[in-house]
Amino acid sequence: MNKILKTLALTLSALMLVTLLTACGGSGGELYIFNTKGENAEAMQAACDAFSKETGIPVKLFSLGSGTDSLELMRTEMNARQKPAIFCIMSPAELGEWVEGGFARPL
């Protein structure tokens, strides 16, 4: 399990870096991550702390508790002034909503 968490942290760190380079464009802004999996909150926070320490770019991490429905809360966050740069879509059924709203693009 520890190996899985390390792999997850490294993968998410790489994803954050790519997102940072494309979304922030070196503006010195804050990177906002909406984590829908409360089970990995500690590993995500450790990855965010390491990323911030290495790059000097602050990372705002919001993690939901285990078993919490994320859809309504994510809709609220997407209408906020500062939208998450990285977020998880929980099912293919939700993808249409986020693509239509301009928040996600099919790869």
C-alpha positions as CSV (number, residue, x, y, z in Angstrom):
1,M,0.0,0.0,0.0
2,N,2.9,2.4,0.8
3,K,4.3,1.8,-2.7
4,I,0.9,2.7,-4.2
5,L,0.8,5.9,-2.2
6,K,4.3,6.9,-3.3
7,T,3.4,6.2,-6.9
8,L,0.3,8.2,-6.6
9,A,2.2,11.1,-5.0
10,L,4.8,11.1,-7.8
11,T,2.1,10.9,-10.5
12,L,0.1,13.8,-8.9
13,S,3.3,15.8,-8.5
14,A,4.1,15.4,-12.2
15,L,0.5,16.3,-13.1
16,M,0.6,19.4,-10.9
17,L,3.8,20.5,-12.6
18,V,2.3,20.1,-16.1
19,T,-0.9,21.9,-15.0
20,L,1.2,24.7,-13.4
21,L,3.1,25.2,-16.6
22,T,0.0,25.4,-18.7
23,A,-2.5,27.0,-16.4
24,C,-0.5,29.5,-14.4
25,G,2.0,30.3,-17.0
26,G,4.6,31.4,-14.5
27,S,2.3,34.1,-13.1
28,G,3.3,33.2,-9.5
29,G,-0.3,32.3,-8.7
30,E,-1.6,29.7,-6.3
31,L,-2.3,26.2,-7.6
32,Y,-5.7,24.9,-6.3
33,I,-6.4,21.2,-6.2
34,F,-9.8,19.8,-5.4
35,N,-9.2,16.3,-4.0
36,T,-12.3,14.1,-4.0
37,K,-10.6,11.1,-2.3
38,G,-10.3,11.7,1.5
39,E,-8.4,8.4,1.8
40,N,-5.3,9.9,0.2
41,A,-5.5,13.4,1.8
42,E,-2.2,12.9,3.8
43,A,-0.3,11.7,0.8
44,M,-1.7,14.5,-1.3
45,Q,-0.8,17.1,1.3
46,A,2.8,15.7,1.5
47,A,3.1,15.9,-2.3
48,C,1.7,19.5,-2.3
49,D,4.2,20.5,0.5
50,A,7.1,19.0,-1.4
51,F,6.0,20.8,-4.6
52,S,5.7,24.1,-2.9
53,K,9.0,23.7,-1.2
54,E,10.8,22.9,-4.5
55,T,9.1,25.5,-6.7
56,G,8.1,28.2,-4.2
57,I,4.6,28.1,-5.6
58,P,1.9,27.8,-3.0
59,V,-0.6,25.0,-3.4
60,K,-4.1,25.1,-1.9
61,L,-5.4,21.6,-1.4
62,F,-9.0,20.9,-0.5
63,S,-9.7,17.2,0.4
64,L,-13.2,15.9,1.0
65,G,-13.9,13.4,3.8
66,S,-14.4,9.7,2.9
67,G,-17.8,9.0,1.7
68,T,-18.7,12.6,1.0
69,D,-20.6,13.4,-2.2
70,S,-18.4,15.7,-4.2
71,L,-20.7,16.7,-7.0
72,E,-22.6,19.6,-5.4
73,L,-19.5,21.0,-3.7
74,M,-17.5,20.8,-6.9
75,R,-20.2,22.7,-8.7
76,T,-20.0,25.4,-6.1
77,E,-16.2,25.6,-6.4
78,M,-16.4,25.8,-10.2
79,N,-18.6,28.9,-9.8
80,A,-16.2,30.5,-7.3
81,R,-13.6,33.2,-8.2
82,Q,-10.7,30.8,-7.9
83,K,-11.5,27.5,-9.6
84,P,-9.6,24.3,-9.0
85,A,-6.8,23.8,-11.6
86,I,-6.8,20.0,-10.8
87,F,-9.9,18.1,-10.0
88,C,-11.4,14.6,-10.4
89,I,-14.5,13.8,-12.3
90,M,-16.1,10.8,-10.5
91,S,-18.0,9.2,-13.4
92,P,-18.2,9.3,-17.2
93,A,-21.8,10.5,-16.7
94,E,-20.5,13.8,-15.2
95,L,-18.0,14.4,-17.9
96,G,-20.5,16.0,-20.3
97,E,-21.4,18.6,-17.7
98,W,-17.8,19.7,-17.2
99,V,-16.9,19.7,-20.9
100,E,-20.0,21.7,-21.7
101,G,-19.1,24.2,-19.0
102,G,-15.6,24.6,-20.4
103,F,-14.0,23.1,-17.3
104,A,-12.7,20.0,-18.9
105,R,-11.6,18.9,-22.4
106,P,-11.6,15.4,-23.8
107,L,-8.0,14.2,-24.3
